[in-house]
Amino acid sequence: MKQPTKAIICAAGLGTRFLPQTKAMPKEMLPLIDRPVIQVIVEQAVAAGVTDIIIVTGSTKRAIEDHFDRSDELESELREKGKHDKADEIKRIAELANFVYVRQKGSPKGNARPILNAQRLIDDDEPFFVFFADDFFRSETAWPLQLKNAYNETGKTVISLIEVEKKDADKYGMASLTDQKSDRLFRLSGLVEKPGAENTPSTFASVGSYLLTPDIWQYLEQEKVGKGGEIGLADSLNELAADGEVYGYFIDGVWHDTGDQLKYIKAVIDLALESEEYGAELTGYLKDRLDN
């Protein structure tokens, strides 16, 4: 089977929940200690064999391009000061992959729009990743690699799943399962958007990471308008599941959503607690802080 080497990262959102911080800085550049969220996604995609990163952006996202570009002046200044490790890191980031930037445009809007905007950069016969730039997994094995392994097992579209409590089923697209292929791999009949605890078909929710096969295009290209007057990826996935096969993989890792302030704070704390450099001291600080 042809292997995925391209990833689309949807990064055109305005980040209004983080205003005024995101007035001048894209929400995708919010720091997870010393790395922006979008860099974590890029690094994990590269670990799964991705060589081309297509970032679909908006008019206020120039900082993303600057971050993944070479900065000869900064590298030279760092080396002059003896900070070779920092210079090497700046260079490494720019060389992670081949970066292509596409401006999001067109209507109706929706989370399928950036995928369609990037369509011309994807060959007709190749599978590809899609990531939303708000969330990521903390995992020993890169979560895109887990999706890729599931794709190699099935040859079909695979989406990432997390398990949630039934009471939270009104917050996610919930997976309807038809067959369990292994401990973590399920065939899906579709996704039910925010059904609530009483109507949810399972406790598995879809989150923003996908490995899509080329047969998804026939549904995306129809640009069918769904709820809210938008075109949604979930609607196309449901059509694909009805006509063919779609799988969900329960990712082995901890899912983090940086889409609102509290979840973002939790993500930063969790990463810091796991840090060899900061973890022990931060643990002590938090214990003292909570005791007082």
C-alpha positions in Angstrom: 0.0 0.0 0.0 1.1 3.5 -0.7 2.4 5.1 2.5 1.3 8.6 3.8 4.1 11.2 3.4 2.0 14.4 3.5 0.0 16.0 6.4 -2.5 18.8 6.3 -2.5 20.9 9.5 -5.7 23.1 9.8 -4.5 26.3 11.3 -6.8 29.1 10.1 -8.9 29.6 13.2 -9.0 33.0 14.9 -8.4 31.8 18.4 -11.0 34.1 19.9 -11.1 32.3 23.2 -7.5 33.5 23.9 -8.0 37.1 23.0 -6.3 39.5 23.4 -3.2 37.2 23.4 -4.1 35.9 20.0 -4.7 39.3 18.4 -1.1 39.3 17.2 0.1 35.7 17.9 -1.6 32.7 16.4 -3.2 30.3 18.9 -1.1 27.5 17.2 2.0 29.3 18.6 0.9 29.2 22.2 3.9 27.7 24.1 4.0 24.3 25.7 6.9 25.4 27.9 9.5 26.0 25.1 7.7 24.6 22.0 4.5 25.9 20.3 1.6 23.5 20.0 2.0 23.2 16.2 5.6 22.2 16.5 4.6 19.2 18.7 2.1 18.1 16.0 4.8 18.5 13.2 7.4 16.5 15.2 5.0 13.7 15.8 3.9 13.6 12.1 7.6 13.5 11.0 8.1 10.5 13.4 5.4 8.7 11.3 7.3 9.2 8.1 5.7 12.5 6.9 8.1 14.6 4.7 5.7 17.3 3.5 3.7 19.5 5.9 0.8 21.5 4.4 -0.3 24.2 6.8 -3.6 25.9 5.9 -3.5 29.3 7.5 -5.3 32.6 7.7 -4.3 36.2 7.3 -2.8 36.6 10.8 -0.6 33.5 10.8 2.8 34.8 9.6 4.4 33.8 12.9 3.9 30.1 12.0 5.8 30.6 8.7 8.6 32.4 10.5 8.9 29.7 13.2 9.5 27.0 10.7 11.8 29.1 8.5 15.6 29.3 8.7 17.0 32.3 10.6 20.6 32.7 9.6 21.0 35.9 11.6 19.7 34.3 14.8 21.7 31.2 14.4 24.9 33.2 13.8 24.3 35.3 16.9 23.7 32.3 19.0 26.9 30.6 17.8 28.9 33.8 18.5 27.6 33.6 22.1 28.6 30.0 22.4 25.0 28.8 22.4 25.5 26.1 19.8 22.7 23.8 21.2 20.2 26.6 20.7 21.4 27.3 17.2 21.3 23.6 16.3 17.7 23.4 17.6 16.6 26.4 15.6 18.2 24.8 12.5 16.6 21.4 13.2 13.1 22.8 13.4 13.4 24.4 10.0 14.7 21.1 8.5 12.0 18.9 10.0 10.1 18.7 6.8 9.2 20.5 3.6 6.7 23.2 4.6 4.0 24.5 2.3 1.5 27.2 3.2 -2.0 27.6 1.8 -4.3 30.5 2.6 -7.8 29.2 3.6 -10.5 30.5 1.3 -14.0 29.7 0.0 -17.4 29.2 1.4 -19.3 27.6 3.0 -16.8 27.3 5.8 -16.3 24.4 8.1 -13.5 22.0 9.1 -13.6 20.3 5.7 -12.7 23.6 3.9 -9.0 23.6 4.7 -8.7 20.0 3.5 -10.3 21.0 0.2 -8.0 24.0 0.0 -5.0 21.7 0.1 -6.4 19.1 -2.3 -4.2 20.1 -5.3 -1.1 19.3 -3.3 -2.2 15.7 -2.6 -1.9 13.1 -5.4 -5.1 11.3 -6.4 -3.9 8.0 -5.2 -2.2 8.8 -1.9 -3.3 8.6 1.7 -2.7 11.6 3.9 -2.9 12.8 7.5 -5.1 15.6 8.7 -4.5 17.3 12.0 -6.4 20.1 13.7 -3.9 22.4 15.4 -5.6 22.6 18.8 -4.9 19.1 20.1 -2.2 16.5 20.5 -1.4 13.2 22.3 1.3 12.7 24.8 2.4 9.1 24.0 5.5 6.9 23.9 4.7 5.9 20.3 3.9 8.9 18.2 0.2 9.0 17.7 0.3 9.5 13.9 2.5 6.4 13.8 -0.3 4.5 15.7 -2.8 5.7 13.0 -0.4 4.6 10.3 0.0 1.1 11.8 -3.7 0.8 11.9 -4.0 1.9 8.2 -1.4 -0.7 7.2 -3.5 -3.3 9.0 -6.8 -2.3 7.3 -5.9 -0.3 4.2 -8.7 2.1 5.0 -9.3 5.5 6.6 -8.5 5.6 10.3 -9.5 8.3 12.8 -8.2 8.8 16.3 -10.4 7.9 19.3 -10.3 8.7 23.0 -12.5 7.1 25.7 -14.8 9.6 27.6 -17.4 9.3 30.3 -20.9 9.1 29.0 -21.8 12.4 30.7 -19.4 14.1 28.3 -20.9 12.6 25.1 -22.6 16.0 24.5 -19.2 17.5 23.8 -17.9 15.2 21.0 -18.6 13.3 17.9 -19.2 9.8 19.3 -18.2 6.7 17.4 -20.8 4.1 16.4 -18.9 0.8 16.4 -19.8 -2.2 14.2 -16.8 -4.5 14.7 -13.8 -4.8 17.0 -10.7 -5.8 15.1 -8.3 -5.8 18.0 -8.0 -4.3 21.5 -7.8 -0.7 20.1 -9.0 -1.0 16.5 -12.7 -0.7 15.6 -14.7 -0.6 12.4 -17.1 2.3 12.5 -20.6 2.8 11.0 -20.2 6.5 11.6 -20.0 9.4 14.0 -22.9 10.8 16.0 -22.4 14.5 16.7 -22.8 15.4 20.4 -25.6 12.8 21.1 -25.6 13.2 24.9 -25.3 10.4 27.6 -28.7 8.8 26.8 -28.2 8.5 23.1 -24.5 7.9 22.6 -23.6 4.8 20.7 -20.4 4.2 22.6 -17.9 5.8 25.0 -15.4 6.5 22.2 -15.1 10.0 20.9 -13.4 11.3 17.7 -10.7 13.9 18.1 -8.7 15.9 15.6 -6.3 13.4 14.0 -7.1 11.5 10.8 -5.4 9.3 8.2 -7.6 9.6 5.2 -7.5 7.4 2.1 -8.1 8.9 -1.4 -11.8 7.7 -1.5 -12.7 10.5 0.9 -12.4 13.1 -1.9 -15.5 12.0 -3.7 -17.5 13.0 -0.6 -15.6 16.1 0.4 -15.9 17.5 -3.1 -19.7 17.5 -2.9 -19.4 20.2 -0.2 -22.7 19.2 1.4 -23.8 21.7 4.0 -24.5 20.3 7.4 -25.4 21.7 10.8 -24.6 25.4 11.2 -24.4 25.9 7.5 -20.9 24.5 7.3 -19.2 21.6 5.5 -17.9 19.1 8.0 -15.3 16.3 7.7 -17.5 14.1 9.9 -20.3 14.1 7.4 -18.0 12.9 4.6 -16.6 10.2 7.0 -20.1 9.0 7.7 -20.8 8.7 3.9 -17.6 6.8 3.4 -18.4 4.5 6.3 -21.8 3.8 4.8 -20.4 3.0 1.3 -17.1 1.4 2.4 -15.0 1.1 5.5 -13.8 3.6 8.1 -11.8 2.5 11.2 -11.2 4.2 14.6 -8.1 3.6 16.7 -8.1 4.1 20.4 -4.8 6.0 20.8 -2.4 4.7 23.4 -1.6 8.0 25.1 -3.0 11.0 26.9 -5.0 13.4 24.8 -4.6 17.2 25.3 -6.8 19.9 24.0 -5.4 23.4 23.9 -8.6 25.0 22.5 -9.6 26.8 25.7 -7.7 28.4 28.6 -8.2 25.7 31.3 -7.4 22.8 29.0 -4.3 24.6 27.8 -3.1 25.2 31.4 -3.6 21.5 32.2 -1.6 20.5 29.1 1.3 22.8 30.1 1.3 21.5 33.7 1.2 17.9 32.6 4.1 18.3 30.2 6.1 20.2 32.9 5.5 17.5 35.5 6.9 14.9 33.1 10.0 17.1 32.4 13.3 15.8 33.7 14.4 19.4 34.1 11.3 20.8 35.9 9.2 17.9 37.0 10.5 17.3 40.5 10.7 21.0 41.5 7.3 21.7 40.0 5.8 18.8 41.9 7.1 20.1 45.2 5.9 23.6 44.4 2.4 22.5 43.5 2.2 20.4 46.7 3.2 23.4 48.8 0.9 25.7 46.9 -2.1 23.4 47.4 -1.3 22.8 51.1 -1.3 26.6 51.6 
